[in-house]
Amino acid sequence: MTETTRPNVLLICTDHWGGLLTRRAGHPTVMTPTIDQLSRCGVTFTNAYTACPSCIPARRSLMTGTSARTHGDRVFNERAEMPALPTMAQCFRDAGYQAIAVGKLHVHPQRDRIGFDEVILNEEGRHHLGDLAADDWEMHLADHGFAGQEYASDLNNNDYVTRAWHLPEDCHSTNWTAAQMCRAIHRRDPRKPGFWYMSFVGPHPPVWPLQAYLDLYHDVKLDEPVMGEWVRDPASLPHALRAYPSDGGDAVRTGLPHEIDLSRRAFYATITHIDHQIRVVIGYLREQGLLDNTILAFTADHGDMLGDHGRWGKTVLYEMSAKVPLVVVPRKGDERMPVNTDDARLAELRDIMPTLLDLAGLPIPPSVEGLSLLRDQRRAHLYGEHWEGDLAWRMVRDDRYKLIYYAVGNRRQLFDLQNDPRETRDLTAGPAHTDHLECLTQLLIAELYGGDEAWVRDGKLIGLPDKPAKPKLDRGLSGQRGIRFI
């Protein structure tokens, strides 16, 4: 393909948007008209996962096409630099593309461009890491007379206390990200195809949708959080779940029913807000005559438990946390991907890099471990992991069953995702599933590395001794931000 005929690529990434939270996935409440329309124009991968469900490890997999074992982070290491691997952005640039990112990268240092020509940054105010200079969204607020006021509404990046956005609409990070993406495309070099990465920080808390989007859900009957039978006795839960009761969410986890309802309603409103702003960017591409020659992809770094099984946030390996949306829309006329289809193969974030390179007709680096979803390749099982030591949890799922393993206490859970997609019934106790349990256990053992091998003796899982869980105290209010004097 020549410079003028090669397709552009727009990769849209969100944060905390689980794969079950779309109309296409059958969610009974959340409104996602844009994602639903894009799904009809391409392929929806209905079993897409983040193998390490928190922001930094997931994004390293997304941008390098590798597993946590290769890229080096399965514990959310905020100060780890990107590994010396070809990134998706660099591969497109090496092929003559102009690569621009807008929004969240979540790398260290924060101004590392990881192969992009330009990064227009929103890093959620993580100045505690030593990156004291304002990011581009903070500078936008300062230019509009609201310097340091982004967190003045008292909301929190790791909790679900909510209220409507407190500044003008064009200062909201979601609107800013869409507008900046349109501006970046407008400023493109017309002689080069574009690789554009639009990375929204939402629906990651703070949960602060515009009032107009809260109003959309005001009279909507909300679905209830799902509670598994295995959660009924909290004292019987694996040590890791008792010691780490949620990834954030402490203020809401013990809240009154109407507080929990409001938080979930506002989270859905945030999703719809993002969904509508994606339309703005699609509209800009259409009016510029670029849309038909642009590959579109939509995903998230991980999901959010949103009260399911009494948990909030991510890192755990249950479906609401580990499953992600993944829609790929080929450029117009590319019949290698059938439109308006669902593909149930097991997919991962590390598959996105080779898939987009393949669709664009570019070589896939040998370092990439993911599979191109353009090709008829299938993995028989998928491995997931997060944390090390006492909080370690691991996962294997095949085309039907999922095994989750907690090292402390040597605890296993087995779920039949075909008949129980929200993981309400743990099947480990009964004899009917002994063969499935043993098969997945052996697959899990074969995946262990980095000290996890000590959990195995004579081919059997022995784990680590059980222990009591100490209460978690949170004086920092889940990483509460404050007013900034900049």
Secondary structure, DSSP 8 states (H G I E B T S, - for coil): --TTTS-EEEEEEEES--TT-STTTT-SS---HHHHHHHHTSEEEEEEE-SS-SHHHHHHHHHHS--HHHH--SS--TT----SS--HHHHHHHTT-EEEEEE----SSTT--TT-SEEEE--TT-GGGT--S--HHHHHHHHTT-TT-TTTT---TT---B----S-GGGSHHHHHHHHHHHHHHTS-TTS-EEEEEEEEEESSSB---HHHHHHTTT---------GGGSSGGGS-HHHHHS--SS-HHHHTS-HHHHHHHHHHHHHHHHHHHHHHHHHHHHHHHTT-GGGEEEEEEES----TTGGG--SSSS-SHHHHB--EEEE--TT-TTS-SSEEEEEEEEGGGHHHHHHHHTT----TT--S--TTS----S-EEEEE--GGG-EEEEE-SSEEEEEETBTTEEEEEETTT-TT-----SSSGGGHHHHHHHHHHHHHH--TTGGGGEETTEE--B----------TTTTT-------
